């Protein structure tokens, strides 16, 4: 079976994340690299709402997720250790997570790089962690 890897923070898990996972899982067995607390703090200059263990638990519990891991790397390419474990055929990102640096690293490893447009599940509102955090912080 084809293996698909996605990566991200997944703090404040929401319907947009679920739609992203469902779309990625259409390509094959889905594996998720969850950013560590330290890396989220370094990249976003804020603490996570949920610990890395909680985020890992929630993501791994989803029926479309075959396996989930906490990334041990730092920076936007924190998932290289997970790539070594999973050996994915496809790395799936949405347009927000796309970057030339990420694409080059993935393609240099011989992994297909697929970019999707962020789109909510039909009938549901578009969600992002940033917009949810704004509501929470009011």
C-alpha positions as CSV (number, residue, x, y, z in Angstrom):
1,X,0.0,0.0,0.0
2,X,1.1,3.5,-0.7
3,X,2.3,5.5,2.4
4,X,1.4,9.1,2.7
5,X,3.0,11.4,5.3
6,X,1.8,14.8,6.5
7,X,3.3,17.0,9.1
8,X,2.2,19.9,11.3
9,X,1.5,21.3,14.7
10,X,-2.2,20.2,15.0
11,X,-2.7,22.2,18.1
12,X,-6.4,23.0,18.5
13,X,-7.4,20.1,16.3
14,X,-10.4,21.1,14.2
15,X,-12.5,20.2,11.2
16,X,-10.0,21.7,8.7
17,X,-7.3,19.3,10.0
18,X,-9.7,16.4,9.7
19,X,-10.6,17.3,6.1
20,X,-6.9,17.6,5.3
21,X,-6.2,14.1,6.8
22,X,-9.2,12.6,4.9
23,X,-7.9,14.1,1.6
24,X,-4.4,12.9,2.2
25,X,-5.7,9.4,3.1
26,X,-7.2,9.1,-0.4
27,X,-3.7,8.6,-1.7
28,X,-2.9,5.7,0.7
29,X,-2.2,4.8,4.3
30,X,-1.8,8.0,6.2
31,X,1.0,8.7,8.7
32,X,1.2,12.0,10.6
33,X,4.3,13.8,12.0
34,X,3.3,16.0,14.9
35,X,5.5,18.9,15.8
36,X,7.1,18.8,19.2
37,X,6.3,21.4,21.9
38,X,9.8,22.8,21.6
39,X,9.6,23.2,17.8
40,X,6.2,24.9,17.9
41,X,7.5,27.3,20.5
42,X,10.6,28.1,18.4
43,X,8.6,28.5,15.1
44,X,5.5,30.3,16.4
45,X,6.9,32.0,19.5
46,X,4.0,30.7,21.6
47,X,3.2,27.7,23.8
48,X,0.9,25.0,22.5
49,X,-2.6,24.7,24.0
50,X,-2.2,20.9,24.0
51,X,1.0,19.1,24.9
52,X,2.7,17.1,22.2
53,X,1.5,13.9,23.9
54,X,-2.1,15.1,23.8
55,X,-1.8,16.1,20.2
56,X,-0.2,12.8,19.3
57,X,-3.0,10.9,21.1
58,X,-5.8,12.9,19.4
59,X,-4.3,12.5,15.9
60,X,-3.5,8.8,16.3
61,X,-7.1,8.2,17.4
62,X,-8.6,9.3,14.1
63,X,-9.8,6.4,11.9
64,X,-8.0,7.8,8.8
65,X,-4.6,7.8,10.5
66,X,-2.6,4.6,10.2
67,X,0.2,5.9,12.5
68,X,1.4,9.1,14.2
69,X,4.8,10.2,15.6
70,X,6.2,13.2,17.4
71,X,8.9,14.8,15.2
72,X,12.3,15.2,17.0
73,X,13.8,17.7,14.5
74,X,13.6,21.5,14.7
75,X,12.5,24.0,12.1
76,X,10.1,23.7,9.2
77,X,11.8,20.4,8.2
78,X,11.4,18.7,11.6
79,X,10.0,15.5,10.2
80,X,13.1,13.8,8.7
81,X,13.3,11.3,11.6
82,X,9.7,10.3,10.8
83,X,10.5,9.9,7.1
84,X,13.3,7.4,8.1
85,X,10.8,5.4,10.1
86,X,7.8,5.5,7.8
87,X,9.5,5.6,4.4
88,X,6.6,7.4,2.7
89,X,5.9,7.3,-1.0
90,X,4.1,10.7,-0.9
91,X,4.5,13.8,1.3
92,X,1.2,15.7,1.3
93,X,0.9,19.4,2.2
94,X,-1.8,22.1,1.8
95,X,-0.9,25.4,0.2
96,X,-0.2,26.9,3.6
97,X,2.4,24.3,4.4
98,X,4.0,24.4,0.9
99,X,7.5,25.9,0.6
100,X,10.3,25.6,-2.0
101,X,12.7,24.4,0.7
102,X,10.3,21.7,1.8
103,X,9.6,20.6,-1.7
104,X,13.4,20.4,-2.5
105,X,14.1,18.3,0.6
106,X,11.3,15.9,-0.1
107,X,12.0,15.5,-3.9
108,X,15.7,15.0,-3.2
109,X,14.7,12.0,-1.0
110,X,12.8,10.6,-4.0
111,X,9.4,11.1,-2.4
112,X,6.5,12.5,-4.4
113,X,5.4,16.0,-3.2
114,X,1.7,16.7,-3.4
115,X,0.2,20.1,-2.7
116,X,-3.6,20.5,-2.0
117,X,-5.6,23.6,-1.7
118,X,-7.1,24.2,1.8
119,X,-10.8,23.4,1.5
120,X,-13.4,22.7,4.2
121,X,-15.6,19.6,4.1
122,X,-18.8,20.6,2.2
123,X,-21.3,22.2,4.5
124,X,-18.7,23.1,7.2
125,X,-17.0,26.5,7.8
126,X,-13.4,27.0,6.9
127,X,-11.3,26.6,10.0
128,X,-7.7,27.5,10.9
129,X,-5.9,27.3,14.2
130,X,-5.0,31.0,13.9
131,X,-8.7,32.0,13.6
132,X,-9.7,29.8,16.5
133,X,-7.0,31.2,18.7
134,X,-8.3,34.7,17.9
135,X,-11.7,33.7,19.2
136,X,-10.3,32.0,22.3
137,X,-8.2,35.0,23.1
138,X,-11.1,37.5,23.0
